[in-house]
C-alpha cells in the first residue's frame, strides 16, 4: 500500500535511538524527507532520506529550533512525531517523589511535545495541514504502582493535549493522534540504567529476573514478548499517512495484550 508520504517533510524528536530512530527510518522508507532531532546525531546523516539536527530539546527554545530547521531546509513541516520521553523509577513512592521530580517528568514527557507541536502547527497552518503523532504510554491510564507516578501523570497530560488539539485544529486540516506502547525493547526498559536494571539493583537480583518479575506483576503479555521499536514505528507511520485521513483525536494501544480491560 502506498502511504502517500513520498516528498512529505517529517520531523522526529528523540530520533537518535529506540522508537524515534525506528520511526525516522520507517518514514524515510516511505519516501518522506526526515529531519531527525537528537542531542547526538552520529550516524543519522548516513541514513537514506534522513538529516540529523543536533539540539537539546529539553531547553525552552530547542523544539522550535528543530522545527525551524526543517522549514529552512525543506520549506515546510507536514508530519511531526513527538517521541522524546524519559522515566526515572521512584522507589520511595508518592511521598518520596518531589515537586522537582514531577517537574522533570513534565519537562521531558510533556513540555517538549507541547513546544514542538506549537511550532509545527504554526507552520502547518501556513501550508494547509499536516499530521502529528505523539508517543505516549500505557502509563497514561494504567498505573500499577507509584514507581512511575510522575511519568504516568506527564503521559496522561500528553494524551489529553493530543485530543484537545485534534478538536481545535481538525477543521484546519491538522490531524493529531497518540500511540501508547506498553514495554518496548529499548534502552528505557532493557538498557543500562533502564527500568529492569534499576529494579534489579534495588532488589538484589539480575536484570532478567527483575524484568520477568515486573512483567508478571502487571499481568503479563498475551503475546509473551516485548513490542519492538519497529512495530511502534509502523503504527506511527500509518497515523502520519493521509490514508487514515479521518482519524484524529485517537489513542492507539500497542502493548502485546498487557491491558486486559478498556
ABEGO torsion letter per residue (X at the ends): XBAGABGBBBBBBGAABEAAAAAAAAAAAAGBBBBBBBABABGAAABBGBBBBBBBAABAAAAAAAAAAAAAAAGBBABBBBABBBBBBBAAEAAABBAAAAAAAAAAAAAAAAAAAAAAAAAAAAAGEEBBBBBBBAAAABBABAAAAAAAAAAAAAAAAAAAAAAAAAAAGBBBBBBBBBBBBBAAAABBGBAAAAAAAAAGBBAAAAAAAAAAAAGEBAAGBBBBAAAAAAAAAAAABAAAAABBGBBBBBAGGABABX
